[in-house]
């Protein structure tokens, strides 16, 4: 079946064209969406067919086995040519003048789409949700595996279509579609801090504790008053005192306290005997003479002598002399 010199097949629209970017027709606005510009003969053929609106098309690059979907903006292209966004040509691996097959299709309305930005810069935008909603108004359909371009603030952000439901190609015109975001391609999870402790640490601690206990057990216990006695006159001591333990000394202390006055009398007699033998005794109390209380009272009763008052200084109190004599 032929229409105005161009062959069309069956009851559907299917035709091959040579593609060119939007810069060839001075229509830069189509770069912000997914719509193409077809020739007028395509409109005449589509009007004679019973097709669903809005018009949606399947683009196929048979040389690279690439497929995508798009809408239509206008029918003003030259015959045998179509104009399409450059980012769409990149997705389909098309160059200027390559042949692309165009076919009208009907796509289900989408319910879910998952997007993945190429860089983290898109998440740094103050309100990426509002920017995305505004940009997607220029799109008519999504295809799983495509990469769309979002232009904002003189910068281009590329976003991959990771998943679409209920099919691999969906229509997003007048539909409530749930949008989900995957982590950006250049996103790296923060590294978790490495724990310094290892499973062998408890074993090492147990062995150290055992070594400390063994070292404490080997240390000798302190026993007071275990030294040997020596005499001041240089003669050898007749009997060496036996080492006394701390328990024995504790037992002897209350005995000495209970004896009271009995223990004081032998010490007094020993001090007097040492003095009679003519030996030096250090710290003895026996040679100290008690103070006479009468003399102390006499010293306290002596009246203090009145101190002589020194004459006060009086200025200009000298004698007067004359130079005449």
C-alpha positions in Angstrom: 0.0 0.0 0.0 1.4 3.4 -1.0 0.6 6.9 0.2 2.0 9.9 -1.6 4.9 7.9 -3.0 5.9 6.4 0.4 5.1 2.8 1.2 3.0 2.0 4.3 2.3 -1.5 5.6 -1.2 -2.7 6.6 -3.5 -0.9 9.0 -0.6 0.5 11.1 1.9 3.2 10.5 5.4 1.9 9.9 8.1 3.8 7.9 11.8 4.3 7.7 13.4 7.8 7.8 16.8 9.4 8.1 17.3 11.0 11.4 18.9 14.3 12.3 19.4 16.3 15.6 17.2 19.2 16.6 19.9 21.7 15.8 19.2 21.2 12.1 15.8 22.7 12.3 16.2 25.4 14.9 13.9 23.8 17.4 16.0 23.6 20.6 13.0 23.1 22.8 12.7 19.4 21.7 16.0 18.7 23.5 14.2 19.0 26.9 11.7 16.2 26.0 11.2 12.9 24.1 9.1 14.2 21.1 10.2 14.0 17.5 9.2 16.0 14.4 7.8 14.0 11.5 7.0 15.0 7.8 3.4 16.0 6.8 2.8 12.8 4.9 3.0 10.9 8.2 0.1 13.0 9.6 -2.0 12.2 6.6 -1.5 8.5 7.0 -2.1 8.5 10.7 -5.3 10.5 10.3 -6.7 7.7 8.0 -6.0 5.0 10.6 -7.9 4.2 13.7 -5.1 4.8 16.2 -5.1 5.6 19.9 -4.3 9.1 21.1 -1.9 10.5 22.2 0.3 9.3 19.3 3.2 7.2 20.6 5.9 5.6 18.4 8.5 2.9 18.6 12.0 3.8 17.2 14.2 1.0 16.2 17.8 1.0 15.1 18.2 -2.4 13.4 21.9 -2.0 12.8 22.6 -1.7 16.6 19.6 -3.6 17.9 18.4 -0.6 19.9 14.8 0.3 20.6 13.2 3.3 22.3 9.8 5.0 22.4 8.7 8.6 21.9 5.9 11.1 21.1 5.4 13.6 18.3 5.6 17.3 18.5 5.0 18.6 14.9 4.7 17.4 11.3 6.9 20.0 9.6 10.0 18.0 8.6 11.1 17.4 5.1 9.9 14.2 3.4 12.0 11.2 4.2 13.5 12.9 7.3 12.8 13.2 11.0 14.3 15.4 13.7 14.8 14.0 17.2 16.6 15.0 20.5 20.3 14.4 20.4 20.4 12.5 23.7 17.9 10.1 22.1 20.2 9.6 19.2 23.0 8.8 21.6 20.8 6.2 23.4 20.1 4.5 20.1 23.7 4.8 18.8 22.6 6.9 15.8 24.6 9.3 13.8 23.4 12.1 11.5 21.7 10.7 8.5 21.4 7.1 9.8 18.2 5.1 9.0 15.7 4.6 11.8 12.4 2.7 11.7 9.3 4.5 13.1 6.1 2.6 14.1 3.0 3.7 15.9 2.3 1.7 19.2 -0.1 1.8 22.1 1.6 1.7 25.5 0.0 1.0 28.9 -0.2 3.8 31.5 2.7 3.5 33.9 2.3 2.9 37.7 5.9 2.7 38.8 9.3 3.9 37.5 12.7 3.7 39.1 15.3 6.4 38.2 19.1 6.4 38.8 21.1 9.7 38.4 24.5 9.4 36.8 26.2 11.7 39.4 25.5 12.9 42.9 25.3 16.5 41.7 21.6 16.0 40.8 20.9 15.3 44.5 22.6 18.6 45.5 19.9 20.6 43.7 17.8 22.5 46.2 14.5 20.8 45.2 15.1 17.9 42.7 11.6 16.7 43.0 10.1 19.9 41.7 12.7 20.1 38.9 11.9 16.5 37.9 8.2 17.1 37.9 8.6 20.2 35.7 10.9 18.4 33.2 8.8 15.2 32.9 5.9 17.2 31.6 7.7 17.3 28.3 8.0 13.5 28.2 5.3 11.2 27.0 6.7 7.7 27.7 9.6 5.8 29.4 11.5 2.8 28.2 13.6 0.6 30.5 17.3 1.0 29.7 17.1 4.5 28.3 18.9 7.5 29.7 16.9 10.8 29.7 18.4 14.3 30.0 17.3 16.9 32.6 18.5 20.4 31.9 18.7 22.8 34.9 20.7 26.0 35.6 22.8 25.7 32.4 23.8 22.1 33.3 22.7 18.8 31.9 21.9 15.9 34.2 21.5 12.4 32.8 19.2 9.9 34.5 18.8 6.2 33.7 15.4 4.5 33.5 16.2 1.4 35.7 12.7 -0.2 35.9 9.2 0.5 34.7 5.8 -1.1 35.5 3.6 -2.7 34.3 5.8 -3.2 31.2 9.2 -2.3 29.8 7.7 0.7 28.0 5.0 2.8 29.6 3.0 6.0 29.0 3.3 8.8 31.6 0.6 11.1 30.2 -2.2 11.8 32.6 -1.4 9.1 35.0 -0.4 8.7 38.7 3.0 7.1 38.6 5.1 6.2 41.6 8.7 7.4 41.3 11.6 5.8 43.1 15.3 6.7 43.1 18.3 4.4 43.1 21.7 5.6 44.5 23.7 7.5 41.9 26.3 5.6 39.8 29.2 7.4 41.4 27.9 7.0 45.0 30.2 5.2 47.4 29.0 3.9 50.8 31.0 5.3 53.7 33.5 2.8 55.0 32.8 1.3 58.4 35.5 1.8 61.0 37.6 -1.4 61.5 37.3 -2.8 65.0 40.7 -3.0 66.7 39.8 -6.0 68.9 40.4 -9.5 67.6 39.2 -12.9 68.7 42.6 -13.7 70.2 42.4 -10.8 72.7 40.5 -12.7 75.5 43.0 -15.5 75.3 45.9 -13.2 75.8 44.3 -11.5 78.7 43.7 -14.8 80.5 47.3 -15.8 80.1 48.6 -12.5 81.5 46.3 -12.7 84.5 47.6 -16.2 85.2 51.3 -15.0 85.0 50.5 -12.1 87.4 49.0 -14.5 89.9 52.0 -16.8 89.8 54.4 -13.9 90.3 52.5 -12.7 93.3 52.5 -16.2 94.8 56.3 -16.4 94.5 57.0 -13.1 96.3 58.0 -13.6 100.0 55.6 -12.3 102.6 56.7 -9.4 105.0 57.7 -10.6 108.5 58.4 -7.7 111.0 61.2 -7.8 113.6 63.2 -10.6 112.0 66.7 -8.9 112.1 69.6 -9.8 114.5 70.3 -7.7 117.7 73.7 -6.0 118.3 75.2 -4.6 121.5 76.7 -1.1 121.8 79.8 -2.3 123.7 80.7 -4.6 120.7 80.3 -7.9 122.7 78.5 -10.7 120.9 74.9 -11.1 121.8 74.3 -14.2 123.9 70.8 -15.0 122.5 69.5 -14.3 119.0 65.8 -13.3 119.0 63.6 -15.7 117.1 61.7 -14.3 114.1 58.3 -13.1 115.2 55.4 -13.3 112.9 52.7 -10.7 112.5 50.2 -13.0 114.1 52.4 -13.4 117.2 52.9 -9.7 117.5 49.2 -9.1 117.3 48.6 -11.6 120.1 51.2 -10.0 122.4 49.8 -6.4 122.1 46.6 -6.9 124.1 48.7 -8.7 126.9 51.0 -5.7 127.3 48.0 -3.5 127.5 46.3 -5.6 130.1 49.4 -5.7 132.4 49.2 -1.9 132.9 51.3 -0.8 135.8 53.2 -4.1 136.2 55.1 -3.6 132.9 56.1 0.0 133.9 57.9 -1.0 137.2 60.6 -3.3 135.6 61.5 -0.7 133.0 62.2 1.8 135.9 64.4 -0.7 137.7 66.3 -1.5 134.5 67.0 2.2 133.8 68.5 2.7 137.3 70.6 -0.5 137.0 72.0 0.7 133.7 73.0 4.0 135.1 74.8 2.4 138.0 76.9 0.3 135.7 78.3 3.4 133.9 76.8 2.7 130.5 75.4 5.2 128.1 71.6 5.1 127.9 69.8 6.9 125.1 66.3 8.1 125.6 66.3 7.3 129.3 63.9 9.1 131.5 65.6 8.3 134.8 68.3 11.1 134.6 65.8 13.8 134.2 65.3 15.9 137.4 61.8 17.2 138.1 61.3 20.9 138.2 61.0 22.6 141.5 57.5 24.1 141.8 58.6 26.7 144.4 61.2 28.2 142.1 58.6 28.4 139.3 56.2 30.3 141.5 59.0 32.7 142.6 59.8 33.5 139.0 56.2 34.2 138.3 55.8 36.4 141.4 58.7 38.8 140.6 57.3 42.2 139.7 58.3 43.6 136.4 60.6 46.7 136.6 59.1 49.8 135.0 60.9 50.8 131.8 62.5 54.2 131.5 60.8 56.5 129.2 63.0 58.0 126.5 62.8 61.8 126.0 60.7 62.9 123.2 62.2 64.9 120.4 61.5 68.6 120.6 62.5 70.8 117.6 64.1 74.2 118.0 64.9 73.8 121.7 68.7 74.7 121.5 70.5 77.8 122.9 70.9 81.1 121.1 74.3 82.7 120.5 75.3 86.2 119.2 78.1 86.9 116.7 79.2 90.0 118.6 80.2 87.9 121.6 
